[in-house]
Amino acid sequence: MESPKGQDKEQQKENNNISKLNLREFDNKRVVLNINAHVYQLPNRLLSHLGGNLVVLQLGRWWNSDDNTYMEVQGLEKLSAISNLKNLRYLGIRGLSKLTELPNEISKLRQLEVLDVRGCQNLTRVTSSNVKNLRLLTHLDLTECYMLEHIGREITSLSKLQVFKGFVFSIDSRWNNVCRLQDIGAKMKHLQKLSINVTTDANVAKNEMAQLKHLSGLTSLTITWGELPSILTSEERKADRNQLLERWTSLELPPSLVKLDIRCFPDKEIPSKWFEQGPNKSKVLKKLYVRGGAVEKLNLPRDNNIETLRLRYLKAFNMKWNDMLGMMKNLRYVEVFVKDAKVMKSEKRKYQVENVKEDKKKAKDEEMKLMEKIKKEMSIPKFMLDEEGVWVKDRKDKETEQSKGAQTQMTSEISNNVEKAHNASNGVKTPTTELPKGDT
């Protein structure tokens, strides 16, 4: 515990900072953004001065800053004056490193519409008391909060929520006051976009993933799976492993779903039953993204309407190109990426420019080798994908038609020349067509 003497020093330091702060510079300010401060204090006096005028407050990492930058707003959890921001619509605390729980005073921001908590890696809990009164909230982002293990059930009282990113299953088997998928399905009727993390120690109930079918307004769904528990990897625990996979992957898709983004799927095949069950039956789904994991092939019903397919970072994927196109008759756009851009990105080193260029060249060469390998595995015809690993149906059809047209014309010309040569060798006069006079 910090001594009174230490507290006095901290208070004196804050007072010195406040005395240097010209509050008149913040008169009538509606937007305050932190662009490049990494570790700083936010004086209560400043928040009180901003009061009811402030609409946007960005305390954490700015959108284009380095994800690895350490950021801290000292004493944020005890910052009582944040409740004075009565008209605040947007609060961004993205990437604040020491934050373990949301400040209690956030619950008093009754006009708040967007709460961005992305990348707060030490955040462990989002309690009901933190959020239940934010009745106008439409966007909540909890992605990349890797320590998050509890979301309070009363988060479902946010009936206007449209975007909910970063839902996690509690690791607590008691489930008291814990938000479950059935709670979201029953109450969040305006939800349009949802992302879910199934962590290694997630406590997923039997048939819980099937509750997604009740989200009638959902158009975009992202699910990320963690690794299977190491104790289930042995052959002796195969039955337990299959039972866990069944709980993790028994989805029933919402009826209005347009985009499904599957990440780190822990099994070899995307099951066809996802697209055959429930009211959706794959009729509305247009976009399918599969990123990472153990997936080797897709298994979709033939009457699907998938138009966009993205395959990224799939080391084991070996489904043949023609089989894939035959399964998805409406495909118009396909991406095949072999390695994560973050992995391929050269690390920042204090080397000479020549060394950096050499690193980038090695990374590019590695990417090309991996790309050639997956092309071979999938039997992708040469020149089918562009240099970015993209196939577009209209463009390829046009190019194919032009190629066929040119080939037909060339074949015709060759045949005519052969025929002329044959006739000439036999003394036969080749028939010609005389142009009308005046034509050239």
Secondary structure, 3 states (H helix, E strand, C coil): CCCHHHHHHHHHHHHHHHHHCCHHHHCCCCEEECCCCCEEECCHHHHHHHHHHCCEEECCCCCCCCCCCCEEEECHHHCHHHHHCCCCCEEECCCECCCCECCHHHHHCCCCCEEECCCCCCCCEECHHHHCCCCCCCEEECCCCCCCCEEEHHHHHCCCCCEEEEEECCCCCCCCCECCHHHHHHHCCCCCEEEEEECCCCCCCCCCHHHHHHCCCCCEEEEEECCCCHHHCCHHHHHHHHHHHHHHHCCCCCCCCCEEEEEEECCCEECCHHHHCCCCCCCCCCEEEEEEECCCEECCCCCCCCCEEEEECCCCCCCCHHHHHHHCCCCCEEEEECCCHHHHCCCCCCCCHHHHHHHHHHHHHHHHHHHHHHHHHHCCCCCCCCCCCEEEHHHHHHHHHHHHHHHHHHHHHHHHHHHHHHHHHCCCCCCCCCCCCCCC
